Amino acid sequence: MVTIDLNADLGEGFGRWTLTDDEALLAVVTSANVACGFHAGDPSTIRRVCELAAERGVRIGAQVSYRDLAGFGRRPMEVPRGELADEIAYQLGALDLFARAAGTAVAYLKPHGALYNRVVHDQEQAGAVVEALLAYRRADGRGLPVLGLPGSALLAAALAAGLPVVAEAFADRAYTAQGTLVPRTEPGAVLHDPDQVVARAVRMARDGEVVAADGSLVPVRAGSLCVHGDTPGAAALALRVREALTAAGVRVEAFG
């Protein structure tokens, strides 16, 4: 039986402002990418999401970002490698404290937004992410898995450093013929038709392929499938995706 993890972005609020339906999503997903405060997420939100995830047996991942609250981490930034590594380690450490206080621990790392897209091809910034993970390994003894796009500079750098990697696919994003994500600045980059998202999720998980924006067929081999938590109706969509995967004979569980 094919097995796949289902992840979503959680804790993407700040103070009185909320964006993601964390409780509803935690009833569906197997892994939670928790905002660590640099693109969204304040300390109390981080604590609350960690406690809810621990209660429900959902794996906690550090969703690290550029320091860009105003731009929600979706604006490209030029950050020196050493500074970026420090900022990522800072976010990872903060989340891990709250996770441990809730009786669990951070289980993986996934970049967010502009950083996620940048480390697909930028070896310097990919190296910064890996440096932060190596700092964590020296402190904790664990080499955390890295969640990222197949074929990316990030996954290559993580493998070279002896870190485990998990390839990720996106049910609700358009793909280029090269297997990368269509930039959000382009029309049709985010898919909003629930039926289309569900069908693509099943095809990616079961058949290992997706139809790109130009109509070509792109191979996609992933251990985790993402449904964005900030999309309107995200929890209901994630539930439909999970039910469709199960009906198609795909087991939904956290990656090993």
JOMOGI-V908355 format. One record per residue. N is the residue number from 1. RES is the residue in one letter. BURIAL is I if it has 9 or more other ideal C-beta (glycine too) atoms within 8 Angstrom, else O. Layout:
<<N;RES;BURIAL> <N;RES;BURIAL>>
This chain:
<<1;M;O> <2;V;O> <3;T;O> <4;I;I> <5;D;I> <6;L;I> <7;N;I> <8;A;I> <9;D;I> <10;L;I> <11;G;I> <12;E;I> <13;G;I> <14;F;O> <15;G;O> <16;R;O> <17;W;O> <18;T;O> <19;L;O> <20;T;I> <21;D;O> <22;D;I> <23;E;O> <24;A;I> <25;L;I> <26;L;I> <27;A;O> <28;V;I> <29;V;I> <30;T;I> <31;S;I> <32;A;I> <33;N;I> <34;V;I> <35;A;I> <36;C;I> <37;G;I> <38;F;I> <39;H;I> <40;A;I> <41;G;I> <42;D;I> <43;P;O> <44;S;O> <45;T;I> <46;I;I> <47;R;I> <48;R;I> <49;V;I> <50;C;I> <51;E;I> <52;L;I> <53;A;I> <54;A;I> <55;E;O> <56;R;O> <57;G;O> <58;V;I> <59;R;I> <60;I;I> <61;G;I> <62;A;I> <63;Q;I> <64;V;I> <65;S;I> <66;Y;I> <67;R;O> <68;D;I> <69;L;I> <70;A;O> <71;G;O> <72;F;I> <73;G;I> <74;R;I> <75;R;O> <76;P;O> <77;M;O> <78;E;O> <79;V;I> <80;P;O> <81;R;I> <82;G;O> <83;E;O> <84;L;I> <85;A;I> <86;D;I> <87;E;I> <88;I;I> <89;A;I> <90;Y;O> <91;Q;I> <92;L;I> <93;G;I> <94;A;I> <95;L;I> <96;D;I> <97;L;O> <98;F;I> <99;A;I> <100;R;I> <101;A;O> <102;A;I> <103;G;O> <104;T;I> <105;A;O> <106;V;I> <107;A;I> <108;Y;I> <109;L;I> <110;K;I> <111;P;I> <112;H;I> <113;G;I> <114;A;I> <115;L;I> <116;Y;I> <117;N;I> <118;R;I> <119;V;I> <120;V;I> <121;H;O> <122;D;I> <123;Q;O> <124;E;O> <125;Q;I> <126;A;I> <127;G;I> <128;A;I> <129;V;I> <130;V;I> <131;E;I> <132;A;I> <133;L;I> <134;L;I> <135;A;I> <136;Y;I> <137;R;I> <138;R;O> <139;A;O> <140;D;O> <141;G;O> <142;R;O> <143;G;O> <144;L;I> <145;P;I> <146;V;I> <147;L;I> <148;G;I> <149;L;I> <150;P;I> <151;G;O> <152;S;I> <153;A;I> <154;L;I> <155;L;I> <156;A;I> <157;A;I> <158;A;I> <159;L;I> <160;A;O> <161;A;I> <162;G;O> <163;L;I> <164;P;O> <165;V;I> <166;V;I> <167;A;I> <168;E;I> <169;A;I> <170;F;I> <171;A;I> <172;D;I> <173;R;I> <174;A;I> <175;Y;I> <176;T;I> <177;A;I> <178;Q;O> <179;G;I> <180;T;I> <181;L;I> <182;V;I> <183;P;O> <184;R;O> <185;T;O> <186;E;O> <187;P;O> <188;G;O> <189;A;I> <190;V;I> <191;L;I> <192;H;O> <193;D;O> <194;P;I> <195;D;O> <196;Q;O> <197;V;I> <198;V;I> <199;A;I> <200;R;I> <201;A;I> <202;V;I> <203;R;I> <204;M;I> <205;A;I> <206;R;I> <207;D;O> <208;G;O> <209;E;I> <210;V;I> <211;V;I> <212;A;I> <213;A;I> <214;D;O> <215;G;O> <216;S;O> <217;L;O> <218;V;I> <219;P;O> <220;V;I> <221;R;O> <222;A;I> <223;G;O> <224;S;I> <225;L;I> <226;C;I> <227;V;I> <228;H;I> <229;G;I> <230;D;O> <231;T;I> <232;P;O> <233;G;O> <234;A;I> <235;A;I> <236;A;I> <237;L;I> <238;A;I> <239;L;I> <240;R;I> <241;V;I> <242;R;I> <243;E;O> <244;A;I> <245;L;I> <246;T;I> <247;A;O> <248;A;I> <249;G;O> <250;V;I> <251;R;O> <252;V;I> <253;E;O> <254;A;I> <255;F;I> <256;G;O>>
